[in-house]
Amino acid sequence: MVTTDTTRSEEALDQTRPESVTDKIASSRPTTVKDTRGYTVFRVFNAVALVIICCLTLYPFINVIAQAFSAEVYITRGEVNLVPRGFNLTTFEAVMSDRMFWRNYQNTLVYTTVATAISMVLTTTFAYAISKKNLKGRTFFIGVALFTMIFNGGIIPNYLLVDSLGMRNTLWAIVLPNAISAFNLLIMKSFFENFPEDLEEAATIDGLTTYGVFLRIVLPLSKAVIATMILFYAVFFWNQWFPAFLYMDRAELYPVTMYLRNLMAAATSTEALGSDSAQINANVQAVAMVLTMLPIICLYPFIQKYFVSGVMLGAVKQ
């Protein structure tokens, strides 16, 4: 009897319980065979299209990696596709046994780290300043940034400027000329313009200065765009070799991209690494690409999570 009464009371309670929003949406949504089939077809087509795009994107990378580990005879015949044939590490051993390679690799790490840090400081502060509509001369500063996107002084004026400032054969010749990317600057400007003003006003009322608001409120809530800009700048500075080619004439100051560029450009460079010049000439380009892109590939998973995270999630209560 007690069990029966309890069951009846639960049924009565279910009848008097208000219908949830989810139940209302589910009950009001028309469910037909046609809609279900259309959605299924869309999901299948979407999955197939994404798989094809991923395969087309990954194929060149896998092919380069396969050639980097393949023997010279199979590469010259064009028989290397997705799997290495005649597994061979001669080129890797020849390149990585050269002390200059590691010296230039260290230079690249220093150049990339310092240049990215300076670029992020200048870009974030500049973008935050010009994002404020009450800034005097805001239009002028935005125009300066846009002007640099369209017009460039040219190679010879840039070289003369760097040389006159005494920056040749120094770190600053790599870092300073490209310290601010106008494209990245405009992206961060647009992001800061959409930042909730209520947060900044509340922080100002609590006693924070402009620098305090920027460092303690704005930057912590801008992790996604900051991580994206760090990746953009790091990839740019890691891959560039032309400034070193232009402003440096000492091999011990070259970045690793310059070292690998010289390795691929001159046959005498490969002969200096050993007697296996045929094997090295066959896949030195693939090896250079693998050694160059490996650090960026290792860095990307640590930054990728910020691309898909909600920047302002939970920052403002509605």
N, C-alpha and C positions, 0 to 999 in steps of 0.2 A: 504493500500500500504506500509506503514512504517513497519507493522508487517511482511508482506511477504518478504520485502527486508532484514529485520533483520534475518529472518529464513534462507534465502538463504545464507547470509554472514556467519552464524554460521555453516551451512553444508559445505561450502567451507573451512572454517577454520578447521573443523574436518578432512577433507580430506587431508589438507596439514600438519596437526599436526603429529610430529614423533611418531611412535609406541613405547610405553613404554616397559621396560624390562619385566614387568609382563605379558603384552599382548603377547610379543614374546614367552615367555616360555609357556603360556597357549595355543597359537596357534600351537606351535611346538610339544606339548606333545600329543602323540597318546592316544585317549580315546576310548576304546573298551568295549564291554559288558563283555568280559572275565576278563579284568583287574578290572573293577568295582566290579564284583562279587567276585573275589579273595580278593580284599581289604576289602570288607564287611565281608567276612568269617573270615579273619584275625582279624578284629576288634571285632567281636563277640566272637571268640575263646579266644582272649586276655582278653576281659572283663570277661568272665566266669572263666578263669584260675586265674585271679587276685582276683575275689570274693571268689573262693575256698581257695586260699592261705590265704587271710585275715581271713576267717572263721576258718581255722585250727590254725592260729596264735592266734586269740582272744579267742578261746574256753577255753584253760587252765586258762587264766586270769579271764574270766567271771565265770568259775566254782569255782575258789578259792574265788572270791568275794561273790558268792552265799553261799558257805559253811561258810564263816565268819559271815553271818547274819542269819544262819539257826539254828533251834533247834537241840539238841543232838539226839533225837529219830530218826529224819529223816536222820541225818548224819550217824549214826550207821547202819541204814537199807540200806544205799546207794541210797536213793531216791532223793538226791539233784543233780540237773543237771545244768541248766542255770538260774533258778529262785529260790530265797531263799524260804524255806518252814519252817513254824513256826517261823516267824521273831523274832530274839532274839539278844539282845545287852549285854547279861550277861558277856561274855568274854571281850568285849570292855570296859565295865564299870569296871570290875575287874582289867584289865591291866592299864587303864588310870587313875584309882583312886589311884594307887600306886605312891608315891612321887619319888621313885627311878627311875621309868620309865621316868619321865620328866627330872630328873637330867641326866640320861644317854642319853636322847634325846638331851639335850643341849650340852652334851659332843660331841656327833656325829656331830652336827652342827659346833662346834668349830674345831674339828679335820678335818672335810671335807673342811671347808673354808681355814684354814691355810695350810693344806697339798696341796690342789689344787693350791693355790697361789704360794707356794714355788716350786711346781713341774712345773708350767707353766713358772716361771722365769728361772729356771735352764734348762728346756727343750728347750725353744725358743732361749736362748743365746747360748747354746751348739750346737743346730742344725744349727743356723745361722753361727757360726764360722766354723764348719766342712763342710759347704756347699761351702766354698770358696776354689777354687782349688789352690790358691797361698799361702795357710796357711802351714807353716812349721810344719811337724809332723802330717799332716792331716790323713795319712794312719794309724798312730799309734793310734790316738784318735778314729777313726772309728773302728779299731780292738778291742779296749777296750770295746766299746759299744757292738759289736757283741759277744765278749767273755762272757759278763754278760748275754746274752740271752741263751747261751748254758750251762754254768757252774755256779754252785751256791755253796757257802761255806757250806751250810747245816744248820739245825736248831741249833745244839749245838754251833758251832762257832759263829753264829749270836747272840745267846743268851749271850755267853761269851763276845762278843764285846760290845753289848749294856750295859751289866752289868758293864763292866770295864770303860765305858765312863760315868757311873752314870746317865743313861737315863731311868732306870726302874721306873715305876710309874710316868712317865712324858709324856707330849705331844709329845716330840721329839722321843720317842720310836715308836710312830705311824707314825710320819711324815717323818723322815729322812731315815730310811732303804729302803723305796720304793719311794724316792723322784723323781727318773728319771726312766721312763719305756723305755727300749731300743727300743721296737716296736714303741711307739709314737715318739721317737727321730728320728728314721729312716724315718718315714712318714713326719715329718716336714723338715728333711734334704732334702728329694726329692722335697718337695714343694719349698723350698728356692733356690734349684739349678735351677729350672725352672723360677725363678723370672727374669724379664727383667733387664739386666745390664744397659740399657740406662737410666732408672730412677735413679739408684744409681749414675751413672756417672754425670748426670745432677745435682743431689743434691750435689754431691761433688764439682762440679764447682761453685755452688752457695754458697759454704762456709760451708756446714755441715760436721761435723766430722763423724767417723764411728758410734758412738753412736747416733748421730743425725739422720743419714740415717736410722738406724735400728728402732729408736723410732718414727720418724716422717714420714717416707716413707714406710718402709717395713711392720711394724705391722699394720698400718691402712688399708693396702691393703691385709692383711692376716686374715681378720675377720672370714672367713669360716673355715679355718684349725684351728684357735685358738679356735673358738666356739666348734668345734668337739673335740679337745683335752681337753677342759675344761669339756665337758660332759663325756669323757672317764675317766678322772682322778676323777671327782666327783662321778661317779657311783662306781668306784673301791674303793675309800676310804670310801664311805658311806656303802658299803656292807661288807667290811672286818671285821672279828671278831678275827681271829687267832692271830694277833700281840698283841691285848689286852689280850687274853687268855694266851699268852706266857710271856709278859713283865709286866703285871699288876696283883696285888693281892689285890687291894682295890676296892670294889664294886662301890664306888662313882666316880671312874675314868673310869668305863667301858663305851663303846659306847652302843647305844641302840641295836645293833645287838647282842652284847654279852649278854645283859639282856634277849632278846627274845630267844636266844639260850639256856640259862640256864632255861628259863621258859618251853621250850619244852622238854628239856633233863631230868628234874627231876620232878617227880610227887609231891614231897613235896613243890616245888615252887608254884604250882597251888593251893595246899591246903592252903598255907599261904595267898592267896589272898581272900579267902572266902569259904563259905560252898558249893557252886555250883561247886564242883570239877569235876563232871561228864560232865557237860556242857562245862566247860573250857578245860578239856582234849580232848573233841570231836573236837573242832574247834580252839584251840589255835594256831596250826600251820598256818591255813588259816588267822587268825587275825594278826599273826606276819608278814606274807608275805604282807598283805594289808598295815599295818602300816609302813613297811620298804620301799615298792616301791612307796608309795603315793607321797613323796616329789620329787622323780625323775620324776614321771609322770607329776607333776605340772611344773617342770623345763623344760622339753623337748620342749613344744610348743614355748617357748621364744628363743630357740636355733635352732629349726628345720629350720627356714627360711634361715639360713646361709648355710645349707647343699645344697640347690638347687640354691643359688644365684651365679652369675658369679663373681669370685674373682677379676679378672683383667679387668672386663668390663669397658671400657672407660678410662682405665689407660694409654694406649698407643695408639696414633692416627696413623693410617696407612697412 
